[in-house]
């Protein structure tokens, strides 16, 4: 499965997801029919996250504060490390729209205002 999303800030999005979150880049393309893009892979899963940018621009406002990409992390030590790294990059914690995500997680907005949650769980 691949989840794809456009952005007008591809370089900032790359820094956020790759350097900040630590996701592994598994593919990329440049100037393919006026599109650039990068793909990230989830460990041991056939799930990809793709970000694309069109030369002419791609409007992509975040739809709501409760449209989330949730990352299940096994413990608070890892969540704290990732959240601290993102905060140093200029992406502080945001208040969760739904209190459920704040009970065992940290919500952060990416460069486009889309929200991710670092959630303390194995995901099962």
C-alpha positions as CSV (number, residue, x, y, z in Angstrom):
1,X,0.0,0.0,0.0
2,X,1.2,3.5,-0.8
3,X,-0.1,6.7,0.7
4,X,0.7,9.7,-1.5
5,X,0.4,13.4,-0.7
6,X,1.4,16.5,-2.6
7,X,3.4,19.3,-1.1
8,X,4.8,22.7,-2.2
9,X,7.6,22.3,0.4
10,X,9.3,19.1,-0.7
11,X,12.7,19.9,0.8
12,X,11.2,20.8,4.2
13,X,9.0,17.7,4.1
14,X,12.0,15.6,3.3
15,X,13.9,17.0,6.3
16,X,10.9,16.5,8.6
17,X,10.2,12.9,7.7
18,X,13.7,11.7,6.9
19,X,15.9,13.7,9.4
20,X,13.3,14.4,12.0
21,X,11.3,11.2,12.1
22,X,14.1,9.0,10.8
23,X,12.2,7.3,8.1
24,X,14.2,5.4,5.4
25,X,14.0,6.7,1.9
26,X,13.4,3.8,-0.5
27,X,12.9,5.7,-3.7
28,X,12.9,9.1,-5.4
29,X,12.3,10.7,-8.8
30,X,13.1,14.1,-10.2
31,X,11.6,15.9,-13.2
32,X,9.4,13.0,-14.2
33,X,6.6,14.7,-16.2
34,X,7.3,17.9,-14.1
35,X,7.0,16.0,-10.8
36,X,9.6,15.4,-8.1
37,X,9.0,12.9,-5.4
38,X,10.3,10.8,-2.5
39,X,9.1,7.5,-1.0
40,X,9.7,6.2,2.5
41,X,9.3,2.6,3.6
42,X,8.1,1.2,6.8
43,X,10.3,-1.5,8.4
44,X,9.4,-5.0,7.4
45,X,6.2,-3.9,5.7
46,X,5.0,-3.3,2.1
47,X,3.7,0.1,3.1
48,X,5.0,3.3,1.5
49,X,4.6,7.0,2.2
50,X,5.1,9.2,-0.8
51,X,5.4,13.0,-1.2
52,X,5.3,14.6,-4.6
53,X,5.7,18.2,-5.8
54,X,4.7,19.6,-9.3
55,X,6.8,22.2,-11.0
56,X,3.8,24.5,-11.2
57,X,2.9,24.0,-7.6
58,X,0.4,22.0,-5.8
59,X,-1.9,23.5,-3.2
60,X,-2.2,21.2,-0.3
61,X,-3.6,22.7,2.8
62,X,-4.2,20.3,5.7
63,X,-7.9,19.4,5.8
64,X,-8.5,19.3,9.6
65,X,-6.5,18.9,12.8
66,X,-7.7,15.4,13.1
67,X,-6.4,14.0,9.8
68,X,-3.5,12.1,11.2
69,X,-0.6,9.9,10.3
70,X,0.0,7.8,13.4
71,X,3.4,6.2,14.1
72,X,3.3,3.5,16.7
73,X,6.5,3.5,18.8
74,X,7.2,1.0,21.5
75,X,8.3,3.3,24.3
76,X,8.5,6.8,25.5
77,X,12.2,7.0,25.3
78,X,12.0,6.7,21.5
79,X,9.1,9.1,21.3
80,X,11.0,11.7,23.4
81,X,14.1,11.4,21.2
82,X,12.1,11.9,18.0
83,X,9.9,14.7,19.5
84,X,13.0,16.5,20.8
85,X,14.8,16.3,17.4
86,X,11.7,17.7,15.6
87,X,11.3,20.5,18.2
88,X,15.0,21.5,17.6
89,X,14.1,21.6,13.8
90,X,11.2,24.0,14.6
91,X,8.3,21.6,14.9
92,X,7.0,21.7,18.5
93,X,4.3,19.5,20.0
94,X,0.7,20.6,19.1
95,X,-2.4,19.9,21.2
96,X,-4.3,16.9,19.9
97,X,-7.7,17.7,18.5
98,X,-9.0,14.3,19.9
99,X,-7.8,13.9,23.5
100,X,-7.3,10.1,22.9
101,X,-4.1,10.9,21.0
102,X,-2.8,13.1,23.8
103,X,-3.2,10.3,26.4
104,X,-0.3,8.2,25.1
105,X,1.2,10.2,22.3
106,X,2.6,13.5,21.0
107,X,1.1,15.3,18.1
108,X,3.3,17.4,15.8
109,X,2.5,19.4,12.6
110,X,4.7,18.8,9.6
111,X,5.8,21.7,7.3
112,X,2.4,21.7,5.5
113,X,0.3,21.6,8.7
114,X,-0.6,17.9,8.4
115,X,-0.4,16.2,11.7
116,X,1.5,13.2,12.8
117,X,1.2,11.4,16.1
118,X,4.0,9.6,17.9
119,X,2.0,7.1,19.8
120,X,3.3,4.8,22.5
121,X,2.0,1.4,21.4
122,X,3.0,-1.7,19.5
123,X,0.1,-0.9,17.2
124,X,-1.7,-4.1,18.0
